[in-house]
Amino acid sequence: MKLTLKIWRQKGPQDKGHFETFVLDDVNEHMSFLEMLDVLNEKLIAEGKEPVAFEHDCREGICGCCGAVVNGKPHGGLPGTTLCQVHMRHFKDGDTIVIEPFRAKAFPVIKDLVVDRSALDRIMQAGGFVSVNTGNAPDANTIPIPKDDADLAMDYAECIGCGACVAACPNGAAMLFMSAKIAHLSLLPQGQQERERRVQNMLCAYEEAGFGACSNYAACEVACPKEISISAIARMNREFIRAMVPGKAVGGGKRH
C-alpha cells in the first residue's frame, strides 16, 4: 500500500510544533501500526533525518504506552484495541493518515508523539494502593469475596493507565482512569481501611494535575482499549459522598 502520513512534530515542550508529511510506498497490510512507524523511521535515518519519536514497550496491548491519536481517534478507534494492536489492513491504499499525540493540559508534549503522563502516576501515588501488613501472603480462600464483587473489581482493575480517556474527553478529564482505580479497591476487603481518605486524596491530586471535570460525554468509555464502563465514575461519586459524610454509607448502608 501507498500511504501519506501527516505526523505531528515537536522538538520539545516549549516548541510550537507542526504537522510534517511523509509518503510510504510499500506498506505491508500485515504490519502493525507501530511496525509501520518503525519502517518510516528506518527510512528517515537512512536519509539522515530525525526519526519520529513515539512511545512503546510491550507491543501486545498490555502496557498502554503506545497511545497516539490516529485520524482524530485515540489508539486508532478500533474497539477494545491499543494502537500497537492496530494493523495496516484496516487502512486502504492511498489513504492519508493523521497522527498526533494525546492532547490535554495535563499531558504536555515531550517530543513528537510522546507526552508526559506522569500526572496519572501522581494520582495513583495519592491513594491508588492498600496499606495492609499481612505478613506472609494469606491463602486467597481465607478472604471471602462475593463473586459478583470480585468479577466487577477485576473489570475495573483492567485499566492500564494509557490516558486514552483523557485524549477522548472534550474536557481533558481523566475520570474514567481515576474512578476505575477507586471502584476496584472499594469493592475489595483489602481496600476498606483507606476507603474514605483514598477518594479524597486522589481527587485532590487530580485537581492539582489540571485535568478537566466530567460532563458525561462517555467518549472515554468508547476510547478505552479495555472497554471499562463509565459506571466506575458513578461508583466514584458515591465513594466521594460517603467520604464527606463520616459514618454513613451510601445506599442504605450497603457496600457499593
DRENKELUM-409565 format. One record per residue (C-alpha): residue number from 0; x, y, z; residue in one letter; chain. Coordinates in pm, whole numbers, plus 50000, padded with zeros to 5 digits. Layout:
<rs>
    nr      px      py      pz   rest   kette
   NUM       X       Y       Z      a       A
...
</rs>
This chain:
<rs>
    nr      px      py      pz   rest   kette
     0   50000   50000   50000      m       A
     1   50099   50358   49944      k       A
     2   50016   50583   50238      l       A
     3   50052   50952   50314      t       A
     4   50132   51021   50678      l       A
     5   50074   51359   50840      k       A
     6   50259   51339   51170      i       A
     7   50286   51594   51449      w       A
     8   50649   51702   51501      r       A
     9   50751   51893   51812      q       A
    10   51107   51926   51937      k       A
    11   51012   51982   52300      g       A
    12   50750   52117   52542      p       A
    13   50833   52479   52455      q       A
    14   50831   52425   52076      d       A
    15   50521   52533   51885      k       A
    16   50507   52214   51678      g       A
    17   50370   52143   51330      h       A
    18   50249   51864   51104      f       A
    19   50500   51708   50868      e       A
    20   50403   51496   50567      t       A
    21   50569   51166   50473      f       A
    22   50494   50914   50199      v       A
    23   50549   50539   50234      l       A
    24   50525   50349   49907      d       A
    25   50534   49984   50018      d       A
    26   50341   49924   50339      v       A
    27   50257   49561   50407      n       A
    28   49898   49511   50521      e       A
    29   50017   49262   50784      h       A
    30   50233   49519   50962      m       A
    31   50118   49657   51294      s       A
    32   50080   50034   51314      f       A
    33   50400   50064   51518      l       A
    34   50590   49845   51272      e       A
    35   50480   50088   51002      m       A
    36   50627   50372   51209      l       A
    37   50945   50166   51251      d       A
    38   50973   50142   50872      v       A
    39   50924   50516   50841      l       A
    40   51195   50583   51098      n       A
    41   51439   50348   50927      e       A
    42   51377   50541   50605      k       A
    43   51431   50876   50780      l       A
    44   51752   50759   50950      i       A
    45   51885   50630   50616      a       A
    46   51818   50976   50471      e       A
    47   51998   51144   50759      g       A
    48   51678   51290   50903      k       A
    49   51538   51297   51256      e       A
    50   51316   50992   51327      p       A
    51   50968   51035   51471      v       A
    52   50962   50992   51849      a       A
    53   50682   50767   51970      f       A
    54   50638   50568   52288      e       A
    55   50608   50189   52303      h       A
    56   50701   49894   52520      d       A
    57   50518   49561   52520      c       A
    58   50352   49594   52177      r       A
    59   50095   49342   52300      e       A
    60   49815   49567   52427      g       A
    61   49927   49532   52789      i       A
    62   50112   49847   52890      c       A
    63   49928   50125   52704      g       A
    64   50248   50317   52627      c       A
    65   50175   50333   52255      c       A
    66   49899   50590   52285      g       A
    67   49857   50833   51996      a       A
    68   49561   50987   51815      v       A
    69   49505   50848   51465      v       A
    70   49260   51032   51238      n       A
    71   49112   51201   51544      g       A
    72   49064   50883   51749      k       A
    73   49282   50768   52043      p       A
    74   49453   50435   51968      h       A
    75   49305   50443   51618      g       A
    76   48941   50399   51713      g       A
    77   48907   50020   51691      l       A
    78   48703   49886   51986      p       A
    79   48900   49730   52271      g       A
    80   49233   49789   52097      t       A
    81   49555   49973   52175      t       A
    82   49749   50135   51892      l       A
    83   50009   49856   51884      c       A
    84   49729   49608   51809      q       A
    85   49605   49803   51507      v       A
    86   49722   49653   51177      h       A
    87   49762   49824   50844      m       A
    88   49495   49603   50686      r       A
    89   49246   49838   50848      h       A
    90   49361   50110   50606      f       A
    91   49334   50135   50228      k       A
    92   49586   50202   49954      d       A
    93   49616   50576   49903      g       A
    94   49485   50669   50247      d       A
    95   49607   50978   50430      t       A
    96   49662   50910   50800      i       A
    97   49688   51194   51052      v       A
    98   49887   51102   51363      i       A
    99   49920   51330   51665      e       A
   100   49988   51298   52038      p       A
   101   49731   51271   52316      f       A
   102   49633   51633   52374      r       A
   103   49544   51758   52721      a       A
   104   49661   52028   52959      k       A
   105   49782   51759   53199      a       A
   106   49974   51575   52922      f       A
   107   50248   51814   52799      p       A
   108   50424   51701   52484      v       A
   109   50781   51582   52543      i       A
   110   50866   51525   52177      k       A
   111   50661   51447   51866      d       A
   112   50407   51181   51971      l       A
   113   50545   51133   52324      v       A
   114   50360   51303   52609      v       A
   115   50429   51325   52981      d       A
   116   50162   51113   53155      r       A
   117   50320   51129   53499      s       A
   118   50009   51312   53627      a       A
   119   49838   50971   53627      l       A
   120   50121   50835   53841      d       A
   121   50074   51116   54091      r       A
   122   49706   51031   54125      i       A
   123   49799   50669   54197      m       A
   124   50061   50776   54450      q       A
   125   49796   50978   54630      a       A
   126   49574   50678   54704      g       A
   127   49575   50400   54447      g       A
   128   49713   50140   54686      f       A
   129   49637   49949   55005      v       A
   130   49844   49968   55324      s       A
   131   49782   49635   55493      v       A
   132   50051   49448   55685      n       A
   133   49969   49084   55623      t       A
   134   50300   48911   55699      g       A
   135   50306   48612   55470      n       A
   136   50054   48624   55188      a       A
   137   49729   48467   55314      p       A
   138   49553   48193   55125      d       A
   139   49308   48354   54885      a       A
   140   49028   48131   55009      n       A
   141   49054   48277   55360      t       A
   142   48924   48616   55240      i       A
   143   48562   48566   55131      p       A
   144   48465   48799   54846      i       A
   145   48128   48765   54668      p       A
   146   48186   48653   54312      k       A
   147   47994   48945   54163      d       A
   148   48215   49187   54357      d       A
   149   48533   49005   54257      a       A
   150   48434   48997   53890      d       A
   151   48343   49365   53887      l       A
   152   48663   49461   54069      a       A
   153   48864   49273   53806      m       A
   154   48675   49454   53529      d       A
   155   48780   49789   53676      y       A
   156   49133   49665   53751      a       A
   157   49190   49609   53378      e       A
   158   49265   49981   53336      c       A
   159   49620   50014   53202      i       A
   160   49654   50388   53257      g       A
   161   49715   50467   52891      c       A
   162   49536   50803   52901      g       A
   163   49306   50741   52604      a       A
   164   49013   50854   52818      c       A
   165   49186   51190   52865      v       A
   166   49257   51231   52494      a       A
   167   48899   51143   52402      a       A
   168   48732   51371   52655      c       A
   169   48640   51722   52533      p       A
   170   48724   51845   52885      n       A
   171   49056   51662   52911      g       A
   172   48920   51464   53207      a       A
   173   49080   51151   53350      a       A
   174   48772   51049   53545      m       A
   175   48747   50702   53391      l       A
   176   49107   50624   53487      f       A
   177   49075   50752   53843      m       A
   178   48730   50608   53906      s       A
   179   48837   50264   53782      a       A
   180   49116   50259   54041      k       A
   181   48887   50381   54320      i       A
   182   48599   50147   54229      a       A
   183   48835   49850   54203      h       A
   184   48973   49895   54554      l       A
   185   48641   49993   54715      s       A
   186   48492   49658   54610      l       A
   187   48760   49451   54786      l       A
   188   48807   49385   55158      p       A
   189   49173   49490   55134      q       A
   190   49067   49838   55023      g       A
   191   48836   49919   55312      q       A
   192   49095   50054   55557      q       A
   193   49171   50364   55346      e       A
   194   48840   50382   55163      r       A
   195   48734   50733   55266      e       A
   196   49069   50908   55251      r       A
   197   49161   50734   54926      r       A
   198   48894   50907   54720      v       A
   199   48965   51244   54883      q       A
   200   49342   51225   54830      n       A
   201   49313   51105   54471      m       A
   202   49063   51380   54384      l       A
   203   49299   51641   54529      c       A
   204   49587   51507   54319      a       A
   205   49355   51501   54017      y       A
   206   49269   51869   54052      e       A
   207   49631   51968   54112      e       A
   208   49732   51790   53789      a       A
   209   49500   52011   53584      g       A
   210   49256   51752   53449      f       A
   211   48909   51869   53349      g       A
   212   48573   51781   53500      a       A
   213   48342   51505   53378      c       A
   214   48039   51614   53173      s       A
   215   47915   51260   53096      n       A
   216   48006   51269   52728      y       A
   217   48102   50898   52760      a       A
   218   48369   50944   52492      a       A
   219   48613   50793   52742      c       A
   220   48423   50464   52750      e       A
   221   48430   50442   52370      v       A
   222   48804   50513   52352      a       A
   223   48910   50286   52639      c       A
   224   49112   49993   52499      p       A
   225   48995   49778   52792      k       A
   226   48631   49886   52744      e       A
   227   48586   49996   53106      i       A
   228   48234   50112   53181      s       A
   229   48157   50467   53294      i       A
   230   47965   50303   53578      s       A
   231   48302   50337   53754      a       A
   232   48251   50715   53760      i       A
   233   47912   50677   53928      a       A
   234   48072   50449   54187      r       A
   235   48348   50703   54249      m       A
   236   48089   50977   54303      n       A
   237   47915   50760   54562      r       A
   238   48250   50694   54729      e       A
   239   48311   51069   54749      f       A
   240   47970   51133   54908      i       A
   241   48041   50855   55157      r       A
   242   48376   51012   55245      a       A
   243   48216   51353   55301      m       A
   244   47957   51211   55543      v       A
   245   48161   51018   55803      p       A
   246   47996   50706   55942      g       A
   247   47725   50697   55678      k       A
   248   47740   50453   55388      a       A
   249   47566   50538   55063      v       A
   250   47270   50327   54961      g       A
   251   47117   50227   55294      g       A
   252   47440   50103   55449      g       A
   253   47527   49859   55172      k       A
   254   47873   49848   55019      r       A
   255   47883   49977   54659      h       A
</rs>
